[in-house]
């Protein structure tokens, strides 16, 4: 496949990014806490902005309970996943660090680890000055009317059960009315977005980085710096290229992996500023890269499944070279002491996740 010479169309946003903040008050839905993993640059910058009074954070008692419950479930799932991979990583038992890692994250410690993370999250929110709005005390009558009428955040199927969302939206809307204020509600939940659009004081956004970017760009210095970087992106492109080549390549349709060489960064766009302390700036970028990928995967004709021990045995592999165009996100940390000769300190591709490609391009087409 030939490299694309023009930037392809991106999936259309459900909620356009505003040009400026309508309010400096913000609420994060449970799904945003989880997708940001409590440690992304955008999340940590939001907490910092809250701690210095640059923005005002709101949450609800229901949201905090949901976050705590999800932390327990996610840590439990992560430990199960880690233990499941123990067989493939058995060779690492020769190193002390491996044994310490597996001991630290064994299933018996799941609850204690969840409690440790929750306490950390809870304290960080307190330090950021978060105000808790009580949603559990909202009158149920109007919410049941929305439920029976199928109005957002209720929908069809499983979404008909979204009573927690309904109480949260009602509490936020009520708070806005009582205080003559407005709130940004950041969520990827489609019915919650619709419910916010129907409320006078609630402004829906899909991405935390959008809010943080606009909050930071109120500083003219940041605007000028981003304009400069847009015009002098060579260092950023090189950093993205190197980080992509260091990334793990996951195969969607085969049992294997690969290594990539970047032929070309077809396009690169600076989307958001998610941190700025004048010495350091963190940017969220999107890029399209053309890759030569050397892959190795299990030969299906030389694979046997043993029903007795319920294990698959691979006796041969296929090696192949692929040419692929992939779109990635990049979080780029820039040392900004000398703008004319800025240094890219760190680049994280796809939030640390792997880059996925298909061996069979027809499989990719059918998947889509």
Helices and strands as residue ranges (DSSP letters): E 25-28, H 30-35, H 41-51, E 56-60, H 61-84, G 90-94, H 96-104, G 107-109, H 110-127, E 131-133, H 141-149, G 157-161, H 163-179, E 183-186, H 190-197, E 202-205, H 208-216, H 220-231, H 234-246, E 249-251, E 256-276, E 280-298, G 300-302, E 303-306, E 311-314, E 317-335, G 339-341, E 343-349, G 350-352, E 355-357, H 361-367
